[in-house]
Amino acid sequence: MQNSDLIRLNDICFWNKETDSLHVDDKDIKLSISQKRALKLLIENLGKPVLNADIFYEVHDSLDKEFNEKSVRNLISGLRKLVLELNIVNIYGGYYMLKNENISKDIKFKEQLFDIVEQSVNPIVVTDPNEQDNPIIYVNNSFCELFRYKYEEVIGKNCRFLHSSDKEQKSLENIREAISTQKSVEVKIRDYTKDGNKLYEDITISPVFDKEKEKLVYFLGIYKDLTSIEQFLEKVKEVL
């Protein structure tokens, strides 16, 4: 193996462009075909953002396949777990970037935290109040399962679309006030799935600030599904 064939990713991580193989601490890392294709694309754009859709179609080698953002997230998550030394960062807007530097403990923790949120049983949503109409920029798997939407179907929308035509709820006024005053709020609301089924939920919305700049950067929403409880209470009322 010649040095000219190696691309340095960090102090102990190298990519052999001749054999398309990854070496960590002089050990060969076994990658799946999908992992190898994704990593190669990131390496070809080392230090530059790569769109998740570009990763998806590079892996599947076909433009006919329907884009699935979740599969890309799972692929990147798998790479991170397999090779902890790789410094793959998330960038707002659905991008990933491979940085040729050692991954710090802080970055490792943040990526682990992302995995914790992703695997949470509670539906979670993150919105960006600095963009027009406070759009959704992230939802976890539990959110998609509860509301029956695909990840890419909700990104960029305001959460109000979940209320459908049921907009005369006092709790929605409480949410709007909390958002305008950058305060936390916990309320019970009614929302609707993609196929029109009514849901009852408890939602806690919290502002997230950049402590250094003292600036609001996100709103975090955590749901608790109360539908089965509310439906049971409605049946009890009917009997009484």
Number of C-alpha atoms within 10 A of each C-alpha: 8 7 8 9 14 19 17 16 22 16 12 15 21 22 20 17 15 11 10 13 17 23 18 18 10 10 11 12 13 12 15 10 11 17 17 17 20 23 26 19 17 21 20 13 14 17 15 14 18 20 15 22 16 14 24 25 19 16 19 15 12 10 10 8 10 10 16 15 17 16 12 22 18 13 18 21 16 13 20 18 12 14 15 13 20 24 21 23 18 17 12 9 12 18 16 22 19 22 20 19 16 15 16 11 9 9 14 18 11 13 19 15 12 15 15 12 18 20 13 14 14 18 23 23 22 23 24 20 18 12 11 9 13 18 19 21 20 21 22 22 19 19 22 20 13 16 19 16 15 17 18 16 10 18 19 18 15 16 18 13 13 20 18 14 10 14 15 9 12 11 16 17 12 13 20 12 14 17 18 9 10 17 14 17 18 17 15 18 19 19 21 19 17 14 9 12 10 17 20 19 19 15 19 17 22 19 20 18 14 10 9 6 8 9 11 15 16 19 21 18 21 17 23 15 16 15 15 11 11 14 13 11 12 12 10 10 9 8 7 6
